[in-house]
Amino acid sequence: GVASEMNSVLPGRAWTELTTDHPVFHCVFDLRGPMRSLQVPTIQFWNQDHNPNDPQSPLQRVYRGEGSEEMHVRALFDDQQRMM
């Protein structure tokens, strides 16, 4: 997947999990959490019936495998802590 390909290009870099407190969520628009209320731009998996106020409401129409139930935003950083 993407993680293994990035490891071949940038060996030794570890993915960092971002929360909605990170500046990237506030640099253009002020996006506030919770993370599950943000929509992932993958049109074939959108669930337009998703209710962000209902924790039982599924985020996606299609099951994409283990670990896909929860949205994650991860980034790789350089030695000066700049997002790559």
N, C-alpha and C positions, 0 to 999 in steps of 0.2 A: 504494500500500500504506500501511501504518501509518506508515512513516517520512515519506512525503510529506504525509500528513494532519497529523501532529504538527508538521511544518515550517510548515504554514499556520497552526496555532494558536500555536506558539512559534517564530517565525522567528529564525534566528541561533543556535539551540541545537544543539549537536553531540551525537550519541550517544556515550556512553562505554562501552567494553567492560568488563564486570566479570569478575573472576576469583573463585575460591572463597575468596580471602583477604579479600574485601570483607565488612564487618560485616553486611550484609544476609543473608549465609549463616550467621550465627551468633547472630542476635538472638533467635530463638525456639528453634530446634533447631541443633545444631552440625553443619552439612552440610559435609563435607570432599570434596575432589576425588578423582579427576579430574572435570572438568566432564561428560565423556561418561557418567559413572555416575549422573548425576541424570536423572530422568525428566521429560519435558515433558508437562504435563497436557492433551494433545489426544487424547482416547480413540480417535478414528478412526485415528490414526497409530501407536498403541502397538504395539510388537513385544514380546509377552510372552515370546518365545523369546530375546530379547536377553541375551547374557552379557557383563556389564560387565568381566569378566576377560579376554575375548577381543577384542583390537583389531579383528579382522576381522568381528565379529558386528554386523550392521546394527542401528541404533537404531530405524529406522522400517520399517513394512511397505510404505508407499506412497512412491514417489519424489516429492518436492515441488519439484523444480527445483534449479537451480544454487545452491550455497551452503547447501543444507539438509542436507548430509551431516554437518555438524558443528554441535553445539548452541552457541548464543551467548546470553549474557545481557547486555543493554545497558540503560542508563538515561540519562535526561536530568537534569541538575542545574541548580539556580538559581545566582544570583551568590554565595550563601553556601555553595555546595557541598552543598546539601540535595537529596536525590533527590526528583524530582517524579513 
